[in-house]
């Protein structure tokens, strides 16, 4: 510093050439303006040695929170209501478990109630439109204006369209009534699966824990990549790390790894659930089930099917990455591109999203076929696709009626938890803001309901493929008896 600026910082009795060599420099020279630090093991980062640094940081954080009145009130509301929040989160967990049991017993009633309501709604809407058209036509004779004619014509078009829609809907309901009955039976059997395999309920929690561990590791490596390369002073006098050579492309490699391994972990959950449900379905005497079908399924996955899961998740990655790139381009060009380019970008993003959803559904069924036949991924995907095409109407019924039922279940749990939260937090309205606690509770309730009911949906899909394969190769005759439950028969 002295040689570059000519500024003498230490006592004059110490020569500048002795600043770094003389043992008296610690007393005769000022202290560094940076706290003394030491490296953290394994992370190659420096952290202050003096604990007072952390105390000052905590003090600054508390001062910031105290100065922000809104933030302070929100946080105090959460801290005051923490017992209620924990109780409501537990309530959403219990409600999700109860709903999974209840769906088994009320699925028949619930599905037919929804079907009847849809039919009555379409019939009622069509009747109202024709009634309005007739009433308007009678009154239009006395008042022949252009606006009245346009309204009358619009009502006629709406009434005809509603009539066509109602007729088509009734025909679809008539054709798919047996398929709807199959959906009800599958939901009933799925309830039995959870009674015999209770560990299935905890699958989302294990998957979420593994994902959190992986994402933590990924962020740690990302921090390492941030300081990779050579430190170079920039124009402003600060030091920045500039990467050269292959290191420039490590970000892309790391991003692909994030998507692929995340999909791989989710696919492992699907394969585990599929293996356990397949074991349950194709065991004639349920009391002869293995002690832990879930652990047996995990063992088969690790020993035989990791390649299948890796290939399936890689295919999803190949579709997801172009979609993310197009979304990034769309975001960067917002307001700059013309209408045609914007339309084409959105169309490509939409098509890739649809393709990703279709491949995800096919992959899940391919894992089920792998669990049944122990074939490789491509063979299993082909077999699953053929079976799904042969049972297209059944698939449509399950994916419409079944998914709508589960969506209603999620809404029911969130609304019930939110209502209970409003009633409990209402007693604290005079001295705390309970908007943030209520939002936290509702988000947690939706997350829990989604985790539980997505597993339920997965079990229903696996049971359906098992049922389709069972009916394809067995006919109930001696030597070719069905494996299915009596409700499915």
C-alpha angles and dihedrals in degrees: 000000000000094000093049099042106019090231116143108214102169129066114291092242087070116074117225091240088060097051093103100030108041113091089217090065092091089063102031096045128063120257121261113268088230120079116247110266140185132203120264111232116254094002102070092221130126122234129183114267096207112083091211088075090064091045089055090049091051090047091052091049092050090048091052092050092046093049093051101074096189093047090046092052093047094050092045088051090054093046093048092049098040094115091050091047092052091047092050092048088052089048091055089051092052092044091053091053092046092048091054089056094043094050088063092060103034099036092102094050094041095050094048092046090053091046093050092047091052092049094046091046093052092045092047093048092049092048092050092050093051090046091052090047092052092046092048092048093053092050093042092067091072096041110046102182128145092242091053091050092049092049091048092051092047091051091050091052092047092048093049092047091049090049092051091047092050093048092049091047092050091049091049091049090049093050095042099043091105090046090053088052088053090053090053091050092049091052089050093051091044087060089055091050091058090049091054094037106036092163088072088078091066096051095096091054094053091046092048091049092051091047091051091051091049094046090050090052090047093053090048091054089045089057090051090051089051091066097037118119135035122325108238128177112241130210093276094056096254126122119245130178113243119194123214134189121000092351089077090069097046089092091063092045090050092049092051088050091054093054097040098047093043089053089044092056091049090047090052088057091051092049092048093051092044092051093050094047092046089053089051094047098047095045106095096197106047092198087065092062116128115267092250112016089176093059090043089053091049089050092052090047094053095042102042117004109047090103091053092051092045092052094047093049091046091056090054089049091053089057097039097053096058089047091052091048091051091048089051091050090048090052093048093048095045108143093004104076124075124251094261094053091046091051092048092049092050091046091052092047091049093048092049090048091052091047090050092052092048092048091047090054092045091047091053091053090044089057089052091051089049090051090051102042103019090229126147123270100265094047091046092048091051093049092047092048092051091050093047091051091048089052098038096137092048090049090050092051093049094046094048106035095031097046091046091052091051091047089054088050091055091048091049093052094046092047093046093049092045092049091050089048093052091049093049098040091046089079089063097048093109097061108020139045105239098182094095095046089051092050091049091050094048093048091049091047091052092047092050093044091048092050094049098041094043087059088048090051090049091052091050091052092049091048091051093054090047089050092049093050090045092054091044097056102026131054103180095258121131109289092017101063120162119255093205129110118265090248090059091047 
